[in-house]
Amino acid sequence: MSTRIAESTIQESVYAHQRRNATLVQHITERGGDTQRDRSIDCFFHTRNEDAAIALSASLQSHGFRDISVTLSDDRGEHPWTVQAVLTCTVAAFTAPKRVEELIRIAAQHDAVFDGWGTSLDELPPTI
């Protein structure tokens, strides 16, 4: 089902995500967002084919993700299938190194790429 992803590749990805997460967390706190409040976090993964996307979706569901969708991108690159899934937790818990590595390893088990995440700062009043 999957191609073996090198451990060094996984560790490089973990490090890159940790650096990006530090920047995102800084932006959230600078805008008054609470990193300790549960919120919906949208996660994005990319797979090589539909079968891998479906298998990844099932795995994500077993890890507590919901609202999972699978779409084929117009871009026919190496990983044209996108899996989007939502997890409810705090930003602090989601960006913990152990969680980041878990997501990357789940993706790697399906020869997929964890592309990142986003969340709404819905506790903030709209600006005029």
C-alpha positions in Angstrom: 0.0 0.0 0.0 2.7 2.5 0.9 6.3 3.3 0.1 8.7 3.4 3.0 9.5 7.0 4.0 13.0 7.5 5.2 13.3 8.3 8.9 15.5 11.3 8.0 12.8 12.7 5.8 10.2 12.3 8.6 12.5 14.1 11.0 13.2 16.9 8.5 9.5 17.4 8.1 8.9 17.4 11.8 11.5 20.1 12.2 10.1 22.2 9.4 6.6 22.0 10.8 7.8 23.0 14.3 9.4 26.1 12.9 6.3 27.0 10.9 4.1 26.3 14.0 6.2 28.6 16.2 5.5 31.4 13.7 1.8 30.6 13.5 1.5 30.5 17.3 3.2 33.8 17.6 0.8 35.3 15.0 -2.2 33.9 16.9 -1.0 35.3 20.3 -0.1 38.7 18.8 -3.7 38.9 17.5 -5.1 38.1 20.9 -5.9 34.4 20.2 -6.0 32.0 23.1 -3.8 29.0 22.4 -5.3 27.1 25.3 -8.9 27.2 24.1 -10.4 24.3 22.2 -11.1 25.2 18.6 -11.6 23.6 15.2 -8.3 23.1 13.5 -8.3 22.3 9.8 -5.6 20.0 8.6 -4.4 19.4 5.1 -2.7 16.3 3.6 -1.8 15.3 0.0 -1.6 11.8 -1.4 -0.5 10.2 -4.6 -3.8 8.5 -5.4 -7.4 8.1 -4.4 -6.9 4.8 -2.6 -4.2 6.3 -0.4 -6.5 9.3 0.3 -9.3 7.0 1.4 -7.0 4.9 3.6 -5.6 8.1 5.1 -9.1 9.4 5.8 -10.0 6.2 7.7 -6.8 6.5 9.7 -7.5 10.1 10.6 -11.1 9.3 11.6 -9.7 6.6 14.0 -7.5 9.4 15.5 -10.5 11.6 16.3 -10.6 13.8 13.1 -14.0 14.7 11.7 -15.5 16.5 8.6 -13.1 14.7 6.4 -13.1 15.4 2.7 -11.2 14.0 -0.3 -10.7 16.0 -3.4 -8.7 15.8 -6.6 -6.7 18.9 -7.3 -6.5 20.5 -10.7 -2.8 20.4 -10.3 -1.7 16.9 -11.4 1.6 17.0 -9.4 3.1 14.2 -7.4 0.4 14.3 -4.7 -2.8 15.5 -6.5 -5.3 14.2 -3.9 -6.1 16.4 -1.0 -7.5 15.2 2.3 -8.9 17.9 4.6 -9.9 17.0 8.1 -10.9 18.8 11.3 -9.7 18.2 14.8 -11.0 19.9 17.9 -8.3 20.7 20.4 -6.1 23.6 21.6 -3.5 25.2 19.4 -1.0 24.5 22.2 -1.8 20.8 22.2 -1.9 20.6 18.4 1.5 22.2 17.9 3.2 20.1 20.6 6.2 18.3 19.0 4.8 14.9 19.8 1.5 15.7 18.0 3.3 17.1 15.0 5.4 14.0 14.7 2.3 11.8 15.0 0.6 13.6 12.1 3.6 13.3 9.9 4.0 9.6 10.7 0.2 9.0 10.0 0.7 10.7 6.6 3.9 8.8 5.9 2.1 5.5 6.6 0.0 6.3 3.5 2.8 7.7 1.4 1.2 11.1 2.0 2.4 14.6 3.0 1.1 16.6 5.9 0.8 20.1 4.4 -0.2 22.0 7.5 -3.1 23.5 9.4 -5.2 26.6 10.0 -7.8 27.8 12.4 -10.2 30.7 12.9 -9.7 33.2 15.6 -13.4 33.4 16.2 -13.1 34.7 19.7 -11.9 38.0 18.4 -14.3 40.8 17.6 -14.4 41.8 13.9 -12.3 44.9 13.0 -13.9 47.8 11.2 
